[in-house]
Amino acid sequence: MSCVFCRIVAREIPASILYEDDHVVGFRDVNPVAPVHILVVPKVHVPRVDAPEVCELKLGDHIFRAIGDITRREGLQEGGFRVVSNAGKGGGQTVDHLHFHILAGRSLAWPPG
């Protein structure tokens, strides 16, 4: 298994896990770009946000439930946060496994790129 996120899900690579259910895992990014940088990934390998499996497996429900739970537990609602999913190399995706970034803890500029 070469996908780093699949290896984290399988517990082959250690991670600071903040959330887990039957379908997704949320953990701190080891290379944060903000004071708070958390990733939410499905346990099954899905390449990106526009893959048909996202709808077929109803992953959106689980992903957004995890994001809500994590942001509440981490106290991010009041200060605000950003949720980002990059798709493809031109969109900034560096790991070909669907993932959502939760970014917070500093002012986040717009536009982002």
Contacts in CASP RR format, 6 or more apart in sequence:
PFRMAT RR
TARGET T0000
AUTHOR 0000-0000-0000
METHOD contacts of the structure
MODEL  1
MSCVFCRIVAREIPASILYEDDHVVGFRDVNPVAPVHILVVPKVHVPRVD
APEVCELKLGDHIFRAIGDITRREGLQEGGFRVVSNAGKGGGQTVDHLHF
HILAGRSLAWPPG
1 7 0 8 1.000
1 10 0 8 1.000
1 12 0 8 1.000
3 45 0 8 1.000
3 95 0 8 1.000
3 96 0 8 1.000
3 97 0 8 1.000
4 13 0 8 1.000
4 95 0 8 1.000
4 97 0 8 1.000
5 39 0 8 1.000
5 41 0 8 1.000
5 45 0 8 1.000
5 95 0 8 1.000
5 97 0 8 1.000
5 99 0 8 1.000
6 45 0 8 1.000
6 97 0 8 1.000
7 13 0 8 1.000
8 15 0 8 1.000
8 25 0 8 1.000
8 27 0 8 1.000
8 41 0 8 1.000
9 25 0 8 1.000
9 41 0 8 1.000
9 43 0 8 1.000
15 25 0 8 1.000
15 27 0 8 1.000
15 28 0 8 1.000
15 30 0 8 1.000
16 27 0 8 1.000
16 28 0 8 1.000
17 25 0 8 1.000
17 26 0 8 1.000
17 27 0 8 1.000
18 26 0 8 1.000
18 27 0 8 1.000
18 28 0 8 1.000
18 38 0 8 1.000
18 70 0 8 1.000
18 73 0 8 1.000
18 74 0 8 1.000
19 25 0 8 1.000
19 26 0 8 1.000
19 40 0 8 1.000
19 66 0 8 1.000
19 69 0 8 1.000
19 70 0 8 1.000
19 73 0 8 1.000
20 26 0 8 1.000
21 62 0 8 1.000
21 65 0 8 1.000
21 66 0 8 1.000
22 43 0 8 1.000
22 62 0 8 1.000
23 42 0 8 1.000
23 43 0 8 1.000
23 44 0 8 1.000
23 57 0 8 1.000
23 59 0 8 1.000
23 62 0 8 1.000
24 40 0 8 1.000
24 41 0 8 1.000
24 42 0 8 1.000
24 43 0 8 1.000
24 59 0 8 1.000
24 62 0 8 1.000
24 63 0 8 1.000
24 66 0 8 1.000
25 40 0 8 1.000
25 41 0 8 1.000
25 43 0 8 1.000
26 38 0 8 1.000
26 39 0 8 1.000
26 40 0 8 1.000
26 41 0 8 1.000
26 66 0 8 1.000
26 70 0 8 1.000
27 38 0 8 1.000
27 39 0 8 1.000
28 37 0 8 1.000
28 38 0 8 1.000
28 39 0 8 1.000
29 37 0 8 1.000
29 38 0 8 1.000
29 39 0 8 1.000
29 101 0 8 1.000
31 37 0 8 1.000
33 103 0 8 1.000
34 103 0 8 1.000
34 104 0 8 1.000
34 105 0 8 1.000
34 106 0 8 1.000
34 108 0 8 1.000
35 104 0 8 1.000
35 105 0 8 1.000
35 106 0 8 1.000
36 74 0 8 1.000
36 76 0 8 1.000
36 81 0 8 1.000
36 102 0 8 1.000
36 103 0 8 1.000
36 104 0 8 1.000
36 105 0 8 1.000
37 101 0 8 1.000
37 102 0 8 1.000
37 103 0 8 1.000
38 70 0 8 1.000
38 74 0 8 1.000
38 101 0 8 1.000
38 102 0 8 1.000
39 99 0 8 1.000
39 100 0 8 1.000
39 101 0 8 1.000
39 102 0 8 1.000
40 63 0 8 1.000
40 66 0 8 1.000
40 67 0 8 1.000
40 70 0 8 1.000
40 99 0 8 1.000
40 100 0 8 1.000
40 102 0 8 1.000
41 97 0 8 1.000
41 98 0 8 1.000
41 99 0 8 1.000
41 100 0 8 1.000
42 57 0 8 1.000
42 59 0 8 1.000
42 62 0 8 1.000
42 63 0 8 1.000
42 97 0 8 1.000
42 98 0 8 1.000
44 53 0 8 1.000
44 57 0 8 1.000
45 97 0 8 1.000
46 53 0 8 1.000
46 54 0 8 1.000
46 57 0 8 1.000
46 59 0 8 1.000
46 97 0 8 1.000
46 98 0 8 1.000
47 96 0 8 1.000
47 97 0 8 1.000
47 98 0 8 1.000
48 85 0 8 1.000
48 87 0 8 1.000
48 88 0 8 1.000
48 93 0 8 1.000
48 96 0 8 1.000
48 98 0 8 1.000
49 85 0 8 1.000
49 87 0 8 1.000
49 98 0 8 1.000
50 87 0 8 1.000
51 98 0 8 1.000
53 59 0 8 1.000
54 60 0 8 1.000
54 98 0 8 1.000
59 98 0 8 1.000
63 100 0 8 1.000
67 83 0 8 1.000
67 100 0 8 1.000
67 102 0 8 1.000
70 76 0 8 1.000
70 102 0 8 1.000
71 77 0 8 1.000
71 81 0 8 1.000
71 102 0 8 1.000
71 104 0 8 1.000
74 104 0 8 1.000
76 102 0 8 1.000
76 104 0 8 1.000
76 105 0 8 1.000
79 104 0 8 1.000
79 105 0 8 1.000
80 104 0 8 1.000
81 102 0 8 1.000
81 103 0 8 1.000
81 104 0 8 1.000
81 105 0 8 1.000
82 101 0 8 1.000
82 102 0 8 1.000
82 103 0 8 1.000
82 104 0 8 1.000
82 108 0 8 1.000
82 112 0 8 1.000
83 100 0 8 1.000
83 101 0 8 1.000
83 102 0 8 1.000
83 103 0 8 1.000
84 100 0 8 1.000
84 101 0 8 1.000
84 103 0 8 1.000
84 112 0 8 1.000
85 98 0 8 1.000
85 99 0 8 1.000
85 100 0 8 1.000
85 101 0 8 1.000
86 92 0 8 1.000
86 93 0 8 1.000
86 94 0 8 1.000
86 101 0 8 1.000
87 93 0 8 1.000
88 96 0 8 1.000
END
